[in-house]
Amino acid sequence: MSAPMMVVALLGIFGVPGWLLWKGENYRRMSARGIRAWRGGVVGYGFSLLGVAALLLLPPYLWPPANPWIAALISGGLLLGPVAGAALGAATTREQ
């Protein structure tokens, strides 16, 4: 794993949960769009954890040696899931 992939993986492991905890402190003062984005980020992080765990449980002989996509999905999956969930949550909010 290269250095940028390691930084992305560490941000996914420690940065995203820290950001979600920090944003969750102001849950009662958030707008409806902020609440939906926060919930989408939490749900997206949960789904990305399941996906990364499934990839890590694959036997090594199924990983092609020259395929960088598996490593990119493992390191970047924990960042892309919450971002996609937060974007989807914020986009589906109806203003009243």
C-alpha positions, 0 to 999 in steps of 0.5 A: 500500500502506497503512502497516499493510500495509507493516508486515505485509509487512516482518514477513513478509519479515524477521520470520518468517525471523528467528524461524525461525532463532532457533527453529532454534538450539534444534532438538535441545532441542525437544520432538517437538511443537516440532520439528513446529511448526518444520518446519511453519513452514518448509514453510509459509513456502516455500509462501507464498513460492511463492504470493506470487511467483505473485501478483507475476508476474500482469500488472497488468491482471488486478489489479482497481483497487478490489480490496484482496484482492490487496494483502492476500494479497501483504502478509499471505501471508508471515505466514499461511503459516508460522503455518498450517504451524506450527499444522498441524505441532503439531496432527498430532504424536503423543505417545509 
